[in-house]
Amino acid sequence: MSIDIPTPSGDAGTKLENSEAGFVAPARLHESLQAVLVDLVNLHLLGKQAHWNIVGTNFRDLHLNLDELVTVARVGADDVAERMRALHATPDARVAVVAAGTSLPEFAAGEINTTDAIKLVVRAIEATVGTMREVHDGVDEDDPTSADLLHEVIAKLEQQAWFIGAEIREPSPLT
């Protein structure tokens, strides 16, 4: 199945006026933040898909933790998109754009066992963090303030990966 991405209506940058005449994101910074935005939006959706459809052991704990993950992803996406606007870049999180541009693996449809969901969710978090780490050095070179934003989101997502993944992790054997 081929996805046709709609022609963006926001290709033109914002008109610079008055106090908005500050730093303008170069193309690389815009593209990097857009890649992060797409993955964060998809992680938010994937987290809700898991939240609604998990069944099995530790359902309630995972159900609640997935809401925490969704909040981290949603707030992170909003912060990245608003940073883009502050830099006169136009964020694009339309469904077709997110579907075509995400680096996250596809999530299972229908009910899913909590253990399988944990593995898939942690993999999705790691893919999202991977995108942020991949673009980090260029973002830092172009705009250290945007890199600081990435640092905050990475820390929160890695914490979520630890919280969620610990549900199925086995301790190291005692020596």
N, C-alpha and C positions, 0 to 999 in steps of 0.2 A: 504494500500500500504506500503510495507516494503522498507526501504532505506538501501542499502548496502554501508557502508562507506568504501572507498578504504583503503587498507593497507597503512599506512603512510610510505613515503620514508625517513622521517626525524626522526625516532625514536632515532637514535644515536645522542648524543650531538656533538657540534662542537669540532674539535680538538683544544686544547689550545696551542697557540703559542705566543711567544714574548709578546707584551703588552696585549694580550687577556687572560692572565693567572690570571685574577682577580676573583672576586666573581662569583660563579656558582649557579644558582637558584636551590634550593632544589625542589623535586617533587611537594610538596604542592604549592609552589609559581608558578611553571610552570603551574600546573593545574588551579590555580585560575586566572592567567592572561589569559590563554587560554579561560576560561569561559567568561571573560569580553570581549575578542577579538571577540568571536563568536557573542555575543549579540550586540556589536557595529557594526559589519559588517551587521548583519541582520537589525538593526535599520536604517542603511544607505540605504539598499535596500527597506525597508518598507517605508521610507520617500519618496523615488523616486516613488514608486508605488502610494502612495497617491498624490504626486505632479502631476503626469501625469493624474490621473483619478478623481480628485475632481470636483464637479459641485455644483453650488448653491450660496447662500448668502456669501458675502465676499470672493468670489473665488480668486480674485487677491491678496489680503492681505495674505491669507493662502498659496496660491501658492508660493509666495515669502518667507514666513516664513519657509515653508517646505524645501526650498533650504538652509536656514540658519541651520536648524536641520541636514540636510544631511552633511553639511560641518563640523559641530561639531562632528557628529558620524564618518565621514571618517577620519578626522584629529585625533580624539581620538583613532580609531582603528590603525592608522599608528603609533602613539606614543606608544601604548601598544605593538604592534608587534616589533617595533624597540627596546623597552626596553627589551623585551624577548630575542632578539638576543644579546643585550649587556650582558645579563646574561647567555648566552650560552644555551638558550632554543629555541626550534624551533616552531614558530607560525604556525598554520594550519587553513587557512580560505577557504579551498576548499568548493564548494557548498554543497556537501554531508555532510561534517563535520559541516558546519554552520546549515544546515537544521536539522540534527540529534541532535545537541547540544544546540540550542538556547532555552532560557526561554521565549522568546516573544510569545504572542498569534498570531495566524494566522490572516493575514489582508485580508479584503474582495477583491474579484476579480472584475474587471470591474469598471464601474463608481460608485462613492460613493458621497453621499451628504456631504457637508462640515461639517455639525454638527456631523454626524456619524463618519466622518474621524477624526475630532478633538478628539472625545472620544477614538477612537482606537489608534490614535497616542500618546496621553497622556498616555494611558495604556501601550503602548510599551516603552515609555520613562521611566515610573515608573518601569517596569520590568527590564530594563537595569540598572537603578540606584539600584534597589533591588539586582541584582547580585553583583554589586560593593560593596554595603554595607554588603552583606552577606560574602564576601571573605575578606573584609577590614582588620579585626583584625589579621587574619593569615598572610595577605600580610604585614601588618605593623610590625608584629613580625619577619617575615623573611627578610624584606627589606624595611625600612622606605622610601627610595627614590621611590620605586614603589608605596607605599601608597600615597606619595605626588602627583604622577601622577594621581592616582584615584581621589584624592580630586579635582584636577583641572577639570577633566572630569565630575565629579558629579555636581560641581557648574554650569558648562555650560549647562548640560542637564536639571538640575532643573530649570534654567532660561528659557530654551526653553519650558519646560512643562508649566510654568507660562504664557509665551507669547502666546502659542498656546491655552491653556485652557481658558485664559481670553476672547477669542472670544465668548464663550457661557456661561460664568459665569454670574450670577446675583448678584448685590450688596446686602449686608445685609440691612434689612429694617432700616430706620431711627428710632431712639428712642426718 
